[in-house]
Amino acid sequence: MHDHNPGKLQIYAVEETEPLSATCIVRCVGGLVRSGQRFTVESADGNSGESFHVTLDWIERYGHRVDSFDPPHNARVHLSGSGVSLLKEGLTIIFLESAVG
């Protein structure tokens, strides 16, 4: 099943960071979000950023790993990639459809 509403996450807090990974508390604000998806930053005009990419490595809800979640739920997630250093509270990231192969 293809979801036409792209997955969107809003960063609530960045808990732990390393050079290429971060653990964050996020809220799903659009679509169905799944482990393994790639995300980019959403700009004010609704377009995606070209130089910012992170991959959603895992999702944890209520102390258990899950494969996916949807709005309006919160989760603890692990993100990795070169864009991790740009993650901050309030930032919205959006599913990067062009990364689907």
N, C-alpha and C positions, 0 to 999 in steps of 0.2 A: 504494500500500500504506500503510495507517495503522498506525503503531506505537503500541500501547496503553501502552507503558512511556515516560513522559515523559523527555525529555532532561534530564540534570543535569550540571552542571559544578562542579568544586571548584577554587577559585582556589589555585594553588600560589605564584605571585608576580605582583606588579604591576610591570611593567618601565618603562612610560612612561605619563604621564598628562597630559592637557590638561583644560580645564574640562568638556568634554562627551564625551571619549573616553579610552580607555586600551588599552594593549597588555599582555596578560597571558599567563602560562604557566598552563595549566589541565589538569586530568585529567577525562576523561569518566567519570562514576560511575553513569550510567544512561541507557538509551535511545540513540537515534540523534540526534546533534546536527548541524544543518545551518546553513549561512550564511543570514542573513536572519531567523532565528527571534528572537523576543523572549523575555526571561527576567525573572524576578522572584526575590526572595530566598525561600528556604524557611525557615520558622520551625521551632522545636523540635517543634511538634505536627503538622508535616507540611503545614500550610496555606501558601498563598502570600501574600506581602506585597502590599498594595494600592498603596503609594506608591513602590515601588522597581521601576524598569523599565530594562532595557538591551537593545540590539539587537546581535546577533552579526553584524558586518560582513564579516569574513573569517576563514578558518582556514588556518594554515600548518603543514605537517608535513614534517620533513626538508628544509626550505628550499623547498618547493613549495606553492602554494595548492591546496587541495582543497575540495570542496563539502560534505563531511560526514565525521564520524568517530564511533566508538562505543567503549564500555568494552573494555578498561581503558586505552585509549590517551591519550597526552598530546599537546598541540598548543599553538602560539602563536596567540593570537586577538586580534582587535581588536573592542572593545565600545564602543558609543556610547549616549548618552542621559543623562537627568538623574540616574540612579542611579549613575553612574560614580564619583562621589566617595565612595561607600560601599563600594566594592570593597576587599577586604583578604585577606591570606593566610588560608586555611582556610575562607573563606565558600563555601557551596554555593548556586548559583543553579539554578532549575528553569524549564523551558520553560513559557511562559505561554500555555496553550491558548486562552484567550479572545481572544488577539490574531490567531488564524488566521482569515482572512477568506475 
